[in-house]
Amino acid sequence: MSLETAVAAQERLYGVCDYYDAESLLTAGERRVLGRLRVFLDEQARPLLAEYWERGDFPDQLAQPLIDLDLMEPVELTGAPGAEQTPARGIYQGFRIFELARTDASLATFYTAQAGLFRTAIRVGASAEQQAEWMPKVIDFSLKGVFSLTEPESGSDIAGGLSTSARREKDGEGDTWILDGAKRWIGGAASADVLAVFARDEADGQVKAFLVEREAAGVALEKIHGKTALRMMQNADITLTGVRVPESMRLHNVNSFRDVAAMLRAMRSDVAWIATGIAAGAFEAALRYVKERQQFGRPLGSFQLVQEKLARMLGNVTSALSLVVRLTEQQAKGIYRDQDSALAKMQTSLLMRETVALAREVVGGNGITLETDVARFHADAEAVYSYEGTHEINALIIGRALTGESAFTR
């Protein structure tokens, strides 16, 4: 299917799942880029998803074609690299995540590991000189990285519980840092060139960040097996034993957890877009099914109780999409507040969780098979519900902003 055929087949890219036409905020050029992504996902990715999800493997043959689509900073939207280049708009970046997630959560997580997590680590944490060297390589994927913050014993309490240590010492080559510790749930680590590792400086107790080569001496990775969500995404346990990192590979603008929090504040909006995309994908899969499935001599979609559930699903998707679009508009104005991104992550995750459950209900017994796509969305939603801030943590961030009182334990 050509892009022209795909666009001609529908008046809008997102149709019924974008009931209030948030897509109208996109430019024609942005829609063309997203249309190319749609064709790739439908023709190359979708046929592989059920098989690889069940196997618990990532379809590596999709990685380079996805990179080659030039989605992060498309030249046709931003201009050729140089002084006149204009960054891709936030609303385009949000819909890029939405398009990936409405197809598959692991694909969205894979891409945003680079375009969101790692890129944000460089954008917020690196000095101007480091950004000038690294950012072009991040954008074209010639430097692939992952965000390595979570630890085996610290997730929600990472601010105070982070135990990976960094010790600075002088040697014949200048300043060197020695890292010891462990990280967990690091998605895409096995295929990364570098790991953005966060560690606590033994000298001042503050959190610092380092780009660690994946194949450096003392770095050990082990794939996490037995997952029931995001089965295609390859998550790893990482052990760091006496890993030596030069001062030049420390992110110079990360000098406390406050700097890490600035990254999280920016990245939670990406996860809210993923949650919204998953809800949309589950809704669309359920809608396709009930239009085709016959029960009691009638289309399943003709029954009142089914239609009520479809209406609730559409309401959830529309609410979530409205929320992330407005958050993205605020961030485009430079307004970044912890409570804003926390509210979006919390609420879109709740709406996603209800939507995938309703989709599973209307598809019935076939909703637990991979054939209808619903089971994949239903399972993957559980991972997204928890990562980048659990419901409870985000609720406390919002509550603190509302009351002026912190309810976090000390």
Disulfide bonds with the S-S distance in Angstrom:
none
